[in-house]
Amino acid sequence: MNEKETVETTETEPEKFRLRTIISDSDVGDLRKPSDPVSLTELNSSDTKELIQALKDYVTKHGGLGMAAVQLGVHKRIFVMRRPFNSGNLSVIVNPVIHRGTGHAVKGEGCFSLPNMPATPMVKRMSMIHVTYMDENGVEQAQDMLVGMDARIFQHELDHLNGVLMTDKKSGGRGFQQWKRSF
């Protein structure tokens, strides 16, 4: 999830973790693939540690609120998010699950993978959610409760792990193809 309207990828960012953006129809496929769960062995690997650091670095460098591994081309159930959303603290979320949610709010969202959107889509999401996940050390975070923007960011990034884009959830039900044709 991105607060800024555009994102520039610099030459110094490693090719291994280059941002996947949607510029044309052919770019959508990779972001539509659901991500695979992460085992404890994988979580402790140097490749996964490198991925987590790349996610943190990208979000910090570009002033974002969160980013999913799939956005850097890795189909694993990992994302990072600012928590609380208005802080500099980045939480690592592994194998997230939403158990229940209540309330709804419609707000505008941005996304690193959709940098050239002509308008900010209004997206309806649950306003309070109860979740479980592992942190970057493999410790289970049982029945954590998120509200407001923290809940919104969690849902946005979890959608990426499930191959869902925010344009699919846009208020009014317009998906990516309908959104693209309207501009």
C-alpha positions as CSV (number, residue, x, y, z in Angstrom):
1,M,0.0,0.0,0.0
2,N,1.4,3.3,-1.0
3,E,0.7,6.9,0.2
4,K,2.5,8.4,-2.8
5,E,1.0,8.7,-6.3
6,T,4.1,7.5,-8.2
7,V,7.1,5.3,-7.4
8,E,10.4,5.4,-9.1
9,T,12.6,2.3,-9.1
10,T,16.2,3.2,-9.1
11,E,19.1,1.3,-10.8
12,T,20.6,0.5,-7.3
13,E,17.7,-1.7,-6.3
14,P,18.6,-5.4,-6.8
15,E,17.1,-7.1,-9.8
16,K,16.2,-10.1,-7.7
17,F,13.6,-8.0,-5.9
18,R,12.4,-5.6,-8.5
19,L,8.9,-4.1,-8.0
20,R,6.2,-5.7,-10.2
21,T,3.9,-3.0,-11.6
22,I,0.9,-3.1,-13.8
23,I,1.4,-1.1,-16.9
24,S,-0.4,-3.4,-19.4
25,D,-2.6,-6.4,-19.4
26,S,0.4,-8.8,-19.6
27,D,1.6,-7.4,-16.2
28,V,-1.4,-8.5,-14.3
29,G,-0.9,-12.3,-14.4
30,D,2.1,-12.5,-12.0
31,L,0.2,-10.5,-9.4
32,R,-2.9,-12.7,-9.7
33,K,-1.0,-15.9,-8.6
34,P,-1.8,-16.8,-5.0
35,S,1.2,-17.1,-2.7
36,D,2.4,-20.2,-0.9
37,P,2.6,-20.6,2.9
38,V,6.0,-20.2,4.5
39,S,7.5,-23.0,6.7
40,L,9.7,-22.3,9.7
41,T,12.6,-23.6,7.8
42,E,12.0,-21.2,4.9
43,L,11.4,-18.3,7.3
44,N,14.8,-18.9,8.8
45,S,16.6,-19.1,5.5
46,S,19.0,-16.4,4.3
47,D,16.8,-15.9,1.1
48,T,13.7,-15.2,3.2
49,K,15.7,-12.8,5.5
50,E,17.0,-11.0,2.4
51,L,13.4,-10.8,1.1
52,I,12.1,-9.4,4.4
53,Q,14.9,-6.8,4.4
54,A,14.1,-5.8,0.8
55,L,10.4,-5.3,1.7
56,K,11.3,-3.2,4.7
57,D,13.8,-1.1,2.7
58,Y,11.3,-0.5,-0.2
59,V,8.5,0.6,2.1
60,T,10.9,2.9,4.1
61,K,12.5,4.4,1.1
62,H,9.3,5.1,-0.8
63,G,7.2,6.2,2.2
64,G,4.7,3.4,1.9
65,L,2.4,1.7,4.4
66,G,3.0,-1.9,3.4
67,M,4.2,-4.3,0.8
68,A,3.7,-7.9,0.0
69,A,6.4,-10.3,-1.2
70,V,4.5,-11.0,-4.4
71,Q,5.0,-7.3,-5.4
72,L,8.7,-8.1,-5.5
73,G,8.2,-11.3,-7.5
74,V,8.2,-13.8,-4.6
75,H,5.0,-15.9,-4.2
76,K,5.3,-16.5,-0.4
77,R,2.8,-15.4,2.2
78,I,4.8,-12.6,3.7
79,F,4.2,-8.9,3.9
80,V,5.4,-5.9,5.9
81,M,3.2,-3.1,7.2
82,R,3.6,0.1,9.3
83,R,2.1,-0.6,12.6
84,P,0.6,1.6,13.9
85,F,0.2,3.0,10.4
86,N,1.4,6.5,11.2
87,S,4.7,5.3,12.8
88,G,8.1,4.3,11.5
89,N,7.6,0.8,12.9
90,L,7.4,-2.0,10.4
91,S,5.9,-5.3,11.4
92,V,6.6,-8.5,9.4
93,I,3.5,-10.6,8.8
94,V,3.9,-14.3,7.8
95,N,1.1,-16.7,6.9
96,P,-1.7,-14.2,7.8
97,V,-5.3,-15.3,8.4
98,I,-8.3,-13.1,9.1
99,H,-10.6,-15.0,11.5
100,R,-13.4,-12.5,11.7
101,G,-14.2,-8.9,11.1
102,T,-16.8,-6.3,11.8
103,G,-17.9,-2.9,10.5
104,H,-17.1,-1.5,7.1
105,A,-15.5,1.7,5.8
106,V,-14.9,3.0,2.3
107,K,-11.7,4.9,1.8
108,G,-9.2,5.7,-0.9
109,E,-6.2,3.4,-1.3
110,G,-2.9,3.5,-3.3
111,C,-0.6,0.7,-4.4
112,F,3.0,0.3,-5.3
113,S,2.0,-2.1,-8.1
114,L,-0.5,0.4,-9.7
115,P,1.7,3.5,-9.8
116,N,-0.1,5.2,-12.7
117,M,-3.7,5.1,-11.6
118,P,-5.5,8.2,-12.8
119,A,-7.7,8.3,-9.6
120,T,-7.6,6.9,-6.1
121,P,-10.0,4.0,-5.9
122,M,-12.5,4.0,-3.0
123,V,-12.3,0.5,-1.5
124,K,-14.7,-1.0,1.0
125,R,-13.0,-3.0,3.8
126,M,-13.8,-4.3,7.3
127,S,-13.0,-1.7,9.9
128,M,-12.0,-4.2,12.7
129,I,-10.4,-7.6,12.2
130,H,-9.2,-10.4,14.3
131,V,-6.1,-12.1,12.8
132,T,-3.3,-14.6,13.4
133,Y,0.1,-14.7,11.8
134,M,3.8,-15.4,12.6
135,D,6.3,-12.7,13.1
136,E,9.7,-12.7,11.4
137,N,11.1,-14.9,14.2
138,G,8.4,-17.6,13.7
139,V,6.4,-16.6,16.8
140,E,2.7,-17.1,16.4
141,Q,0.7,-13.9,17.1
142,A,-2.7,-15.4,18.2
143,Q,-5.9,-13.5,17.8
144,D,-4.4,-10.0,17.3
145,M,-7.0,-7.3,16.8
146,L,-6.5,-4.5,14.2
147,V,-8.8,-1.5,13.7
148,G,-9.0,1.4,11.3
149,M,-6.1,2.0,9.0
150,D,-4.1,-0.9,10.5
151,A,-7.0,-3.2,9.6
152,R,-7.2,-1.7,6.1
153,I,-3.4,-2.1,5.4
154,F,-3.5,-5.7,6.6
155,Q,-6.4,-6.5,4.3
156,H,-4.8,-4.8,1.3
157,E,-1.6,-6.7,1.7
158,L,-3.3,-10.0,2.4
159,D,-5.3,-9.5,-0.8
160,H,-2.0,-9.3,-2.7
161,L,-1.0,-12.7,-1.2
162,N,-4.3,-14.1,-2.5
163,G,-3.9,-12.7,-6.0
164,V,-6.5,-10.0,-5.5
165,L,-5.9,-6.3,-6.5
166,M,-7.5,-3.3,-4.9
167,T,-9.3,-2.6,-8.2
168,D,-11.2,-5.8,-7.7
169,K,-12.5,-4.5,-4.4
170,K,-13.2,-1.0,-5.6
171,S,-16.5,0.3,-4.3
172,G,-19.1,-0.4,-7.0
173,G,-17.4,-3.7,-7.9
174,R,-15.4,-2.6,-10.9
175,G,-12.4,-4.9,-11.5
176,F,-9.1,-4.1,-13.2
177,Q,-10.3,-4.4,-16.8
178,Q,-13.4,-2.1,-16.1
179,W,-11.2,0.4,-14.3
180,K,-8.6,0.4,-17.1
181,R,-11.3,1.0,-19.8
182,S,-12.9,3.9,-17.9
183,F,-9.9,6.1,-18.4
